[in-house]
C-alpha cells in the first residue's frame, strides 16, 4: 500500500522549517518533546493505514442508507475505524488538560489529522467536525456545557456537527428561518430545517451534538437575530447519561459525488416525530448570549475553513503519491531520442510530459501543505505567545490568510488530482484505480465552507482592508523578511525574491486602486481573480521560504524540493501577471452582463 502522505516532507516542514519543537519552551507544551510529537505522527500514520485506508473504496461504493425505522445503515468498517481512533485519544490532542486533553500543539494535531483525511476523507469527517464542535463549546460555552458535551466528545463517545445552511438560504445565513423560543425551564425550543449537515445522523456513537444557528425574538433583521444552540440527539440527564430522544428527525440523505462515506443529511428540528416535554420543538441550550450566534459560529467556521484546506491538500497529496508510484511501474512507449526502437517499453516516468504532470502536482501539494501548517503555527502563536502584541499579530495574519488557506488548496490540489488521473491514462477514470475517487472527493472542497466566490469577497471586501489595511501590511512585512534573506544569499534565490516582490507590490497597489475608485460593485466584480492571484503569490512565498531552508543540501529529498520550487517560480508565479493586468484594467464584463442575455 502506498503511504498516503510523505513522512519525510512532514518532518521537514514541522522540524526543519517551522521548528515546532521550540514550542516546548512554552508552559502549555512543556510536557512535550520531539519524541512525543513523533509518537503522535507515528500513531496517526499507523491507524490511518490500518483502519481508514482499507475501506475507503468500499465506503464510496456502499454509501449510507436509511433503514425503515429511520436509522442509518453503513458498512461496519466505518465504526471499527472510528472506535480505533477514539481509543487512541487523538481527538483530545490539542485540548486543555483540565477537560481531558493533551495540550498538543495545533500544528501537530493538524498534521495528525492529515493522515486520516488522506487515507479516507469520508470516515475522517466525523472526528474532524467533532473536534471543531468541541473547540467552539470549550471557547464559548459554560462550564456545565463543557462538562456535559465536550468531555464525551473528546472521549469519542459522542460526535458533533455544525448546522448552518437551510434548503432555501444556502450560504446566506441572514435568510435562515429556523426559530428558537425560550421555554419556562430556561432551555429553548428549536423549529426549522437544516440542509447539507455532514455527520448529521448515524449510529456510530451514543449521541450527536448539533450546533444550530437559529433566530430568537428581538434580535433585529438579518444576522443580528441569530443565536447559537446546542441541540443533542439525546437530551442528557443531570448525571450525564442519555435521556429522551430529542425532536431532531432525519428527513433524508444527500447523495454527493464524493465523501460518500459521510452521512450528509436533511434534518428537521421540532416536527413532532420525537416530542420532548410539554413544549413543541427540539430542546436546545443557548451558547453565550442571545443574538451573538454568528460571531460564536465563526470560531468553528474559520477552523473548518482551514481544515477544508487540509482536506483538499491531503486528497491532492495521496493522489500525487499514487500517480508517482504508477508512473514508476507502468511501461509504455520509449523516450524521445531513444536510439534502439527494439528496446522494451520504458516506465512512463521517463517521458517529459509525465514528469511535468508529476512536478506540477508536487509543487501544488507540498506548497499547500506548507501553507496549512504555517496557518496552524499561527494558531499556536496566537494561543501561547508570551506577549499580547505577538499574539495579536498572529491573529491578524491568520485572518488574512484563512481565505487563501481554504480556497487555494481546494483549487490547485483538485487540479493535482486531475493530473493524477491524466498520469494514469485510460485507467485513471476507472474505479479499478483510486485516483478518480480522490478527484470526486476533492471536488466538494471548492464549495465546502464557502465557495471561491465567497472567499474572494471575504478577502478583498474585508480582510485586506480591515484595520485600515493592517493585515495586508503585516503580510507584506513577513514576505519582505523572506525576500530580504534570499537577497542576502544571492544567486537564483535573489532572482526569485525579485519576482515575488514585484508580484506582491502589484497586489498592494491594485488593492489600493480598486478601493480608491469608490465603487464596491466594480472593486468586487473580479474578487475571485484577486483571490487566485493573491493565493498564488502567497504560495510562492511559502516555496521561497522553504527553499532557503533547503539551501544547497544534496540528497534526493532536497533535490526534489529544489526542483518543485523551481517549477513553481518558472511555471506558476508568472500566471499571476495576466490576472493582475485584468484587475488593473477595471474590467466590467461580468457586472455588465445582463442576466437576460444568458
C-alpha positions as CSV (number, residue, x, y, z in Angstrom):
1,X,0.0,0.0,0.0
2,X,1.3,3.5,-0.9
3,X,1.9,5.7,2.1
4,X,-0.8,8.3,1.8
5,X,1.5,11.2,2.9
6,X,5.2,11.7,2.9
7,X,6.5,11.5,6.5
8,X,9.8,12.9,5.3
9,X,8.0,16.0,4.0
10,X,6.1,16.4,7.2
11,X,9.3,16.1,9.3
12,X,11.0,18.7,7.1
13,X,8.1,21.2,7.4
14,X,7.5,20.7,11.1
15,X,11.0,20.4,12.4
16,X,13.4,21.9,9.9
17,X,11.2,24.7,8.6
18,X,8.7,25.7,11.3
19,X,10.8,24.4,14.3
20,X,7.8,23.2,16.1
21,X,9.9,21.6,19.0
22,X,10.7,25.2,20.0
23,X,7.1,25.4,21.3
24,X,8.0,23.1,24.1
25,X,9.7,26.0,25.8
26,X,6.2,27.4,26.4
27,X,4.3,26.4,29.5
28,X,1.3,24.9,27.6
29,X,3.6,22.5,25.8
30,X,6.3,21.9,28.4
31,X,5.4,18.2,28.9
32,X,6.0,17.5,25.2
33,X,9.1,17.0,23.1
34,X,10.1,16.0,19.6
35,X,9.7,12.4,20.8
36,X,6.0,12.9,21.8
37,X,5.3,14.7,18.5
38,X,6.9,11.8,16.6
39,X,4.8,9.4,18.6
40,X,1.6,11.2,17.6
41,X,2.6,11.2,13.9
42,X,3.7,7.5,14.0
43,X,0.4,6.5,15.7
44,X,-1.6,8.6,13.2
45,X,0.1,7.0,10.2
46,X,-0.4,3.5,11.6
47,X,-4.1,4.0,12.3
48,X,-4.7,5.7,9.0
49,X,-3.2,2.9,7.0
50,X,-4.5,0.0,9.2
51,X,-8.1,1.2,9.8
52,X,-9.0,4.0,7.5
53,X,-7.4,3.4,4.1
54,X,-8.6,-0.2,3.6
55,X,-12.3,0.6,3.5
56,X,-12.0,3.9,1.5
57,X,-13.3,2.4,-1.7
58,X,-15.9,0.2,0.0
59,X,-17.4,3.1,1.8
60,X,-17.6,5.0,-1.5
61,X,-19.3,2.1,-3.3
62,X,-21.7,1.3,-0.4
63,X,-22.8,4.7,0.9
64,X,-25.1,5.1,3.9
65,X,-28.8,4.4,3.6
66,X,-31.9,5.0,5.7
67,X,-33.5,1.9,7.3
68,X,-37.3,1.6,7.5
69,X,-37.1,2.7,11.2
70,X,-35.4,5.9,10.2
71,X,-31.9,4.9,11.5
72,X,-28.8,5.0,9.3
73,X,-27.1,1.9,8.0
74,X,-23.5,1.9,6.8
75,X,-20.6,-0.5,6.4
76,X,-19.3,-1.8,9.7
77,X,-15.7,-0.8,8.9
78,X,-16.5,2.9,9.4
79,X,-17.4,2.3,13.1
80,X,-14.4,0.0,13.5
81,X,-12.1,2.7,12.3
82,X,-13.7,5.4,14.4
83,X,-13.7,3.2,17.5
84,X,-9.9,2.7,17.0
85,X,-9.5,6.4,16.6
86,X,-11.4,7.1,19.8
87,X,-9.3,4.5,21.7
88,X,-6.1,6.3,20.5
89,X,-7.1,9.5,22.3
90,X,-6.0,11.6,19.3
91,X,-9.2,13.6,19.2
92,X,-8.3,15.1,22.6
93,X,-4.8,16.1,21.4
94,X,-4.9,19.9,21.3
95,X,-7.4,20.4,24.1
96,X,-6.7,21.6,27.6
97,X,-5.7,19.0,30.2
98,X,-8.4,20.2,32.5
99,X,-11.1,18.9,30.2
100,X,-9.3,15.7,29.2
101,X,-7.0,17.0,26.5
102,X,-3.2,16.5,26.0
103,X,-2.3,20.1,25.0
104,X,-0.6,19.0,21.8
105,X,0.3,22.0,19.5
106,X,-2.4,22.7,16.9
107,X,0.4,22.3,14.3
108,X,1.0,18.7,15.3
109,X,-2.8,18.0,15.6
110,X,-3.4,19.2,12.0
111,X,-0.5,17.1,10.7
112,X,-2.0,14.1,12.6
113,X,-5.5,14.6,11.1
114,X,-4.0,15.0,7.6
115,X,-3.0,11.3,7.7
116,X,-6.7,10.3,8.2
117,X,-8.0,12.8,5.7
118,X,-5.6,11.4,3.0
119,X,-6.5,7.8,3.9
120,X,-10.3,8.2,4.0
121,X,-11.9,11.6,3.6
122,X,-15.4,10.2,4.3
123,X,-14.6,8.5,7.6
124,X,-12.2,11.2,8.8
125,X,-15.0,13.8,8.5
126,X,-16.7,12.6,11.7
127,X,-13.8,13.3,14.2
128,X,-12.8,16.4,12.2
129,X,-16.2,18.0,12.7
130,X,-16.4,16.8,16.3
131,X,-13.1,18.4,17.2
132,X,-14.2,21.8,15.7
133,X,-17.6,21.5,17.5
134,X,-15.8,20.8,20.8
135,X,-13.4,23.7,20.3
136,X,-16.3,26.1,19.9
137,X,-18.1,24.9,23.0
138,X,-14.9,24.9,25.0
139,X,-14.3,28.5,23.9
140,X,-17.8,30.0,24.3
141,X,-19.9,27.6,26.4
142,X,-20.5,27.5,30.1
143,X,-18.5,25.2,32.4
144,X,-21.6,23.0,32.6
145,X,-21.8,22.8,28.8
146,X,-18.1,21.9,28.6
147,X,-18.5,19.1,31.2
148,X,-21.7,17.8,29.6
149,X,-20.8,17.9,25.9
150,X,-17.1,18.4,25.4
151,X,-15.7,15.7,27.6
152,X,-17.8,12.9,25.9
153,X,-16.7,14.2,22.5
154,X,-13.0,14.1,23.5
155,X,-13.5,10.5,24.6
156,X,-15.0,9.7,21.2
157,X,-18.3,8.6,22.8
158,X,-20.3,11.5,21.2
159,X,-19.7,13.2,17.8
160,X,-20.6,16.7,16.8
161,X,-21.9,18.7,13.8
162,X,-22.4,22.2,12.6
163,X,-25.9,23.1,11.4
164,X,-25.9,26.4,9.4
165,X,-27.3,26.0,5.9
166,X,-31.0,25.7,5.1
167,X,-32.6,24.4,1.8
168,X,-33.6,28.0,0.7
169,X,-30.9,30.1,2.4
170,X,-27.7,28.2,1.5
171,X,-24.7,30.4,2.4
172,X,-26.9,33.4,3.0
173,X,-27.2,33.0,6.8
174,X,-29.1,36.3,7.1
175,X,-32.0,34.5,5.5
176,X,-32.3,31.4,7.7
177,X,-35.8,30.7,9.1
178,X,-35.0,28.3,11.9
179,X,-36.5,29.7,15.1
180,X,-35.7,29.4,18.8
181,X,-38.1,30.3,21.6
182,X,-37.2,30.3,25.2
183,X,-39.1,27.8,27.4
184,X,-40.0,28.2,31.1
185,X,-37.1,26.0,32.2
186,X,-34.5,28.2,30.6
187,X,-33.9,26.0,27.6
188,X,-35.2,26.8,24.1
189,X,-37.4,25.0,21.6
190,X,-36.0,24.9,18.1
191,X,-38.1,24.6,15.0
192,X,-36.8,24.5,11.4
193,X,-34.9,22.6,8.7
194,X,-31.1,22.4,8.1
195,X,-29.6,21.0,4.9
196,X,-26.1,19.6,4.0
197,X,-25.4,18.6,7.6
198,X,-22.3,16.3,7.4
199,X,-22.4,13.6,10.1
200,X,-26.0,14.7,10.9
201,X,-27.3,11.3,11.8
202,X,-25.7,7.8,12.3
203,X,-25.4,5.0,14.8
204,X,-21.6,5.4,15.2
205,X,-21.7,7.0,18.7
206,X,-24.0,7.2,21.7
207,X,-25.1,10.7,20.9
208,X,-24.7,13.5,18.4
209,X,-24.2,17.1,19.5
210,X,-25.6,19.6,16.9
211,X,-24.6,23.2,16.9
212,X,-27.5,25.0,15.4
213,X,-28.0,28.6,14.3
214,X,-31.5,29.9,14.8
215,X,-33.2,33.3,15.1
216,X,-34.5,34.4,18.5
217,X,-37.1,37.1,19.0
218,X,-36.0,40.7,19.4
219,X,-32.7,40.5,17.7
220,X,-33.4,42.6,14.6
221,X,-33.2,41.7,11.0
222,X,-30.6,39.6,9.2
223,X,-27.8,38.1,11.1
224,X,-28.4,40.4,14.1
225,X,-31.2,38.0,15.3
226,X,-29.1,34.8,15.1
227,X,-28.2,32.9,18.2
228,X,-26.3,29.6,18.7
229,X,-27.7,26.5,20.4
230,X,-26.5,23.0,21.4
231,X,-29.2,20.6,20.3
232,X,-28.3,17.0,21.2
233,X,-29.8,14.0,19.5
234,X,-30.5,12.6,23.0
235,X,-31.1,15.1,25.8
236,X,-28.6,14.4,28.6
237,X,-29.8,13.6,32.1
238,X,-28.4,15.6,35.0
239,X,-25.9,12.9,35.8
240,X,-24.5,12.9,32.2
241,X,-26.4,9.9,30.9
242,X,-28.7,9.7,27.9
243,X,-32.3,10.9,28.4
244,X,-35.1,11.2,25.9
245,X,-34.7,11.3,22.1
246,X,-34.7,14.9,21.1
247,X,-37.1,16.1,18.4
248,X,-34.5,16.0,15.6
249,X,-35.6,14.0,12.6
250,X,-33.5,12.6,9.8
251,X,-35.6,13.6,6.7
252,X,-33.2,12.4,4.0
253,X,-29.7,11.7,3.0
254,X,-28.0,13.8,0.3
255,X,-26.0,11.8,-2.3
256,X,-22.9,13.7,-3.2
257,X,-20.3,12.8,-5.9
258,X,-17.6,12.3,-3.2
259,X,-17.1,11.8,0.5
260,X,-19.9,9.2,0.2
261,X,-18.9,7.5,3.5
262,X,-20.0,10.6,5.4
263,X,-23.7,10.8,6.1
264,X,-24.9,14.2,4.6
265,X,-28.3,14.9,5.9
266,X,-31.5,16.9,5.8
267,X,-32.6,17.4,9.4
268,X,-35.9,18.7,10.7
269,X,-36.0,20.2,14.2
270,X,-39.3,20.1,16.0
271,X,-41.6,18.4,13.6
272,X,-43.2,16.3,16.4
273,X,-41.7,13.0,15.5
274,X,-39.9,12.8,18.8
275,X,-41.8,15.0,21.2
276,X,-40.0,16.1,24.4
277,X,-41.9,17.6,27.3
278,X,-44.9,19.9,27.1
279,X,-43.4,22.4,24.7
280,X,-43.2,21.7,21.0
281,X,-39.8,21.8,19.2
282,X,-36.4,20.3,19.7
283,X,-34.7,21.1,23.0
284,X,-31.8,23.5,22.6
285,X,-29.4,25.1,25.0
286,X,-28.1,28.6,24.3
287,X,-24.4,29.2,24.0
288,X,-23.3,32.5,25.4
289,X,-25.6,35.4,24.8
290,X,-28.6,35.7,22.5
291,X,-28.1,37.4,19.1
292,X,-24.3,36.7,19.1
293,X,-24.6,33.3,17.5
294,X,-22.9,34.1,14.2
295,X,-19.8,35.5,16.0
296,X,-19.5,32.3,18.0
297,X,-20.1,30.1,15.0
298,X,-17.2,31.9,13.1
299,X,-14.9,30.2,15.7
300,X,-15.9,26.8,14.2
301,X,-16.3,28.1,10.6
302,X,-12.8,29.5,10.5
303,X,-11.3,26.4,12.0
304,X,-13.3,24.3,9.5
305,X,-12.1,26.5,6.6
306,X,-8.5,25.8,7.4
307,X,-9.5,22.1,7.9
308,X,-11.1,22.0,4.5
309,X,-7.8,23.4,3.1
310,X,-6.0,20.5,4.8
311,X,-8.5,18.0,3.4
312,X,-8.0,19.3,-0.1
313,X,-4.3,19.2,0.4
314,X,-4.4,15.6,1.8
315,X,-6.5,14.4,-1.1
316,X,-4.2,16.0,-3.6
317,X,-1.2,14.6,-1.8
318,X,-2.4,11.0,-1.8
319,X,-3.3,11.2,-5.5
320,X,0.1,12.6,-6.3
321,X,1.9,9.8,-4.4
322,X,-0.2,7.2,-6.2
323,X,0.5,8.7,-9.6
324,X,4.2,8.7,-8.9
325,X,4.1,5.0,-7.9
326,X,2.1,4.3,-11.1
327,X,4.4,6.2,-13.3
328,X,7.4,4.3,-11.9
329,X,5.9,0.9,-12.7
330,X,3.7,1.5,-15.8
331,X,5.7,0.9,-19.0
332,X,4.6,2.4,-22.3
333,X,6.5,3.8,-25.3
334,X,10.1,4.9,-25.5
335,X,11.5,8.3,-24.5
336,X,12.1,10.9,-27.2
337,X,15.6,10.4,-28.7
338,X,15.8,6.7,-27.8
339,X,18.2,5.1,-30.2
340,X,17.0,1.5,-30.2
341,X,13.4,1.1,-31.5
342,X,13.5,-2.6,-30.4
343,X,14.2,-1.6,-26.8
344,X,11.5,-2.7,-24.3
345,X,8.9,0.0,-23.3
346,X,10.1,2.4,-20.6
347,X,8.4,3.4,-17.4
348,X,6.2,6.4,-18.3
349,X,8.1,8.5,-15.7
350,X,10.8,8.7,-18.4
351,X,8.5,10.8,-20.6
352,X,9.0,14.6,-20.1
353,X,5.3,15.4,-20.1
354,X,4.6,12.8,-17.4
355,X,7.3,14.4,-15.3
356,X,5.7,17.8,-15.9
357,X,2.4,16.4,-14.5
358,X,4.1,14.9,-11.5
359,X,6.2,18.0,-10.9
360,X,3.2,20.3,-11.0
361,X,1.4,18.0,-8.5
362,X,4.4,18.1,-6.2
363,X,4.6,21.9,-6.4
364,X,0.8,22.2,-5.6
365,X,0.5,19.7,-2.8
366,X,3.8,20.5,-1.0
367,X,3.1,24.2,-1.3
368,X,-0.4,23.7,0.1
369,X,0.8,21.6,3.0
370,X,3.3,24.3,3.9
371,X,0.6,26.9,3.8
372,X,-1.7,24.9,6.0
373,X,0.9,24.1,8.6
374,X,2.1,27.7,8.6
375,X,-1.5,28.8,9.5
376,X,-1.7,26.1,12.2
377,X,1.6,27.5,13.6
378,X,-0.1,30.9,13.7
379,X,-2.9,29.4,15.8
380,X,-0.3,28.1,18.3
381,X,1.3,31.6,18.3
382,X,-1.9,33.4,19.0
383,X,-2.8,31.0,21.8
384,X,0.5,30.8,23.6
385,X,2.7,33.7,22.6
386,X,4.4,35.3,25.6
387,X,3.2,38.9,24.8
388,X,0.0,40.3,23.6
389,X,1.5,42.1,20.6
390,X,2.9,38.9,19.1
391,X,-0.4,37.1,19.7
392,X,-2.4,39.9,18.1
393,X,-0.1,39.8,15.0
394,X,-0.6,36.1,14.7
395,X,-4.4,36.6,14.8
396,X,-4.3,39.4,12.3
397,X,-2.1,37.4,9.9
398,X,-4.3,34.3,10.3
399,X,-7.4,36.4,9.4
400,X,-5.9,37.5,6.1
401,X,-4.6,34.0,5.2
402,X,-7.7,32.0,6.1
403,X,-9.5,32.6,2.8
404,X,-6.3,31.6,1.0
405,X,-5.7,28.5,3.2
406,X,-9.2,27.3,2.4
407,X,-9.5,28.2,-1.3
408,X,-6.0,27.8,-2.8
409,X,-5.6,24.1,-1.9
410,X,-9.3,23.5,-2.9
411,X,-8.5,24.7,-6.4
412,X,-4.9,23.6,-7.0
413,X,-4.9,20.3,-5.1
414,X,-8.0,19.4,-7.1
415,X,-6.0,20.2,-10.2
416,X,-3.3,17.8,-8.8
417,X,-6.0,15.1,-8.6
418,X,-6.9,15.9,-12.2
419,X,-3.3,15.5,-13.2
420,X,-3.1,12.2,-11.3
421,X,-5.9,10.9,-13.5
422,X,-4.0,12.1,-16.6
423,X,-0.9,10.2,-15.5
424,X,-2.9,7.0,-15.2
425,X,-4.2,7.5,-18.7
426,X,-7.3,5.4,-19.5
427,X,-7.0,3.6,-16.2
428,X,-7.3,6.9,-14.4
429,X,-11.0,7.3,-14.8
430,X,-11.9,3.7,-14.0
431,X,-12.8,2.6,-10.5
432,X,-10.1,0.0,-10.6
433,X,-7.7,2.7,-9.5
434,X,-8.1,5.2,-6.6
435,X,-7.4,8.5,-8.3
436,X,-10.9,9.0,-9.8
437,X,-12.3,8.8,-6.3
438,X,-9.8,11.2,-4.9
439,X,-10.8,13.7,-7.6
440,X,-14.5,13.2,-6.7
441,X,-13.9,13.5,-3.0
442,X,-11.8,16.7,-3.6
443,X,-14.3,18.3,-5.9
444,X,-16.5,19.1,-2.9
445,X,-13.9,21.3,-1.3
446,X,-14.2,24.3,-3.6
447,X,-17.8,24.5,-2.2
448,X,-17.4,23.3,1.4
449,X,-17.3,26.1,4.0
450,X,-17.7,28.9,1.5
451,X,-17.2,28.9,-2.3
452,X,-14.3,30.6,-4.0
453,X,-16.6,33.5,-4.7
454,X,-17.4,33.8,-1.0
455,X,-13.7,33.6,-0.1
456,X,-12.8,36.2,-2.7
457,X,-15.4,38.6,-1.3
458,X,-14.1,38.0,2.2
459,X,-10.5,38.5,1.2
460,X,-10.9,41.7,-0.9
461,X,-14.0,43.0,0.7
462,X,-13.0,42.6,4.4
463,X,-9.7,41.0,5.2
464,X,-7.2,43.2,3.3
465,X,-9.0,46.5,4.2
466,X,-9.8,45.8,7.9
467,X,-8.0,48.0,10.4
468,X,-7.0,50.3,7.6
469,X,-5.1,47.5,5.8
470,X,-3.1,46.4,8.8
471,X,-3.3,42.7,7.9
472,X,-2.1,43.4,4.3
473,X,0.8,45.4,5.6
474,X,1.8,42.7,8.1
475,X,1.7,40.0,5.5
476,X,3.9,42.3,3.3
477,X,6.4,42.6,6.1
478,X,6.6,38.8,6.5
479,X,7.1,38.3,2.8
480,X,9.8,41.1,2.8
481,X,11.6,39.3,5.6
482,X,11.9,36.2,3.4
483,X,12.9,38.1,0.2
484,X,15.5,40.0,2.2
485,X,17.1,36.8,3.4
486,X,17.0,35.4,-0.1
487,X,18.8,38.5,-1.5
488,X,21.4,38.2,1.2
489,X,22.2,34.7,-0.1
490,X,22.2,35.9,-3.7
491,X,22.2,33.9,-6.9
492,X,18.9,32.3,-8.1
493,X,17.2,32.9,-4.7
494,X,17.7,36.6,-5.1
495,X,16.1,36.5,-8.6
496,X,13.1,34.6,-7.1
497,X,12.9,37.2,-4.4
498,X,12.7,40.0,-7.0
499,X,9.9,38.1,-8.9
500,X,8.0,37.7,-5.6
501,X,8.4,41.2,-4.5
502,X,7.3,42.5,-7.9
503,X,4.1,40.5,-7.8
504,X,3.4,41.5,-4.2
505,X,3.9,45.2,-4.9
506,X,1.4,44.9,-7.7
507,X,-1.2,43.3,-5.4
508,X,-0.8,46.0,-2.8
509,X,-1.1,48.8,-5.4
510,X,-4.1,47.1,-7.1
511,X,-5.8,46.7,-3.7
512,X,-5.5,50.4,-3.1
513,X,-6.6,51.3,-6.6
514,X,-9.6,49.1,-6.5
515,X,-10.9,50.7,-3.4
516,X,-9.8,54.2,-4.2
517,X,-12.2,54.2,-7.2
518,X,-15.1,54.2,-4.6
519,X,-17.4,51.7,-6.4
520,X,-17.6,48.4,-4.4
521,X,-19.6,46.8,-7.3
522,X,-16.6,47.3,-9.6
523,X,-14.0,46.6,-7.0
524,X,-15.5,43.2,-6.1
525,X,-16.7,42.2,-9.6
526,X,-13.4,40.3,-10.1
527,X,-12.7,39.3,-6.5
528,X,-12.2,35.7,-7.4
529,X,-9.5,36.6,-9.8
530,X,-8.0,38.7,-7.0
531,X,-8.2,35.7,-4.7
532,X,-6.4,33.4,-7.1
533,X,-3.6,35.9,-7.8
534,X,-3.2,36.6,-4.1
535,X,-3.1,32.9,-3.3
536,X,-0.5,32.1,-6.0
537,X,1.8,34.9,-4.6
538,X,1.3,33.6,-1.0
539,X,2.3,30.1,-2.0
540,X,5.3,31.4,-3.9
541,X,6.3,32.9,-0.6
542,X,5.8,29.5,1.1
543,X,8.1,28.0,-1.5
544,X,10.8,30.6,-1.3
545,X,10.9,30.3,2.5
546,X,11.2,26.5,2.2
547,X,14.0,26.8,-0.4
548,X,16.0,29.0,2.0
549,X,16.0,26.1,4.4
550,X,16.8,23.5,1.8
551,X,19.9,25.5,0.7
552,X,22.5,23.5,-1.2
553,X,21.8,20.2,0.6
554,X,22.1,17.4,-2.0
555,X,20.2,14.2,-1.2
556,X,17.1,13.1,-3.3
557,X,14.6,14.7,-0.9
558,X,16.2,18.2,-1.0
559,X,16.8,17.9,-4.8
560,X,13.1,17.2,-5.2
561,X,12.2,20.2,-3.1
562,X,14.5,22.4,-5.0
563,X,13.0,21.3,-8.4
564,X,9.4,21.7,-7.2
565,X,10.3,25.2,-6.0
566,X,12.0,25.9,-9.3
567,X,8.9,24.7,-11.2
568,X,6.6,27.0,-9.1
569,X,8.7,30.1,-9.9
570,X,9.1,29.4,-13.6
571,X,5.7,27.9,-14.4
572,X,3.2,29.1,-11.7
573,X,4.1,32.5,-10.4
574,X,4.1,34.0,-14.0
575,X,0.4,33.1,-14.2
576,X,-0.3,36.0,-11.8
577,X,0.8,38.7,-14.3
578,X,-2.2,38.4,-16.7
579,X,-4.6,38.2,-13.7
580,X,-3.2,41.4,-12.3
581,X,-3.4,43.0,-15.7
582,X,-7.1,42.2,-15.8
583,X,-7.7,43.6,-12.3
584,X,-5.8,46.8,-13.2
585,X,-7.9,47.3,-16.3
586,X,-11.1,47.7,-14.3
587,X,-12.8,45.2,-16.5
588,X,-16.6,45.2,-16.0
589,X,-17.5,42.3,-18.3
590,X,-19.1,40.2,-15.6
591,X,-21.0,43.1,-14.0
592,X,-22.1,44.5,-17.4
593,X,-23.6,41.1,-18.5
594,X,-27.4,41.3,-18.4
595,X,-28.9,38.2,-16.9
596,X,-31.4,38.2,-19.7
597,X,-28.6,37.6,-22.2
598,X,-27.7,34.1,-21.0
